[in-house]
Amino acid sequence: MATNIGEITGSNFHYAGGIVGYADFGLIRSCANAGIVDGAINSVGGIAGEVGRDAIIEHCINTN
């Protein structure tokens, strides 16, 4: 299981996510984020900052 426990900070015009910043397609599975995620302008998320319609997130947890 991929796990993030560190702090993630995005800057201007970037996506910030605990596991992935931006996923346009593909599968993100069995992951966890327990770290703080912070971003300045664009999308920010515990698991993913931004996900396209061809990406799938399953069996993941964000605890922060």
C-alpha positions, 0 to 999 in steps of 0.5 A, a space after each residue: 500500500 502506498 502511504 504518504 505521511 509527509 506534508 505536501 505543498 503545491 505552488 501557483 498553477 500546480 495540483 497538490 495531492 497526498 498520493 498524486 497531483 494530477 491523474 488524467 487516466 489510470 488506476 490509483 488503488 490501495 493507498 493512504 494519505 495521513 499528511 497535510 496537503 496545501 496548495 496555493 491556486 489550483 486543485 488540492 486533495 488528500 489522495 489526488 489534487 485533480 482526476 480526469 474522467 479516465 482515472 479511477 481511485 479505489 480502496 484509498 483513505 485520507 485521514 487528514 
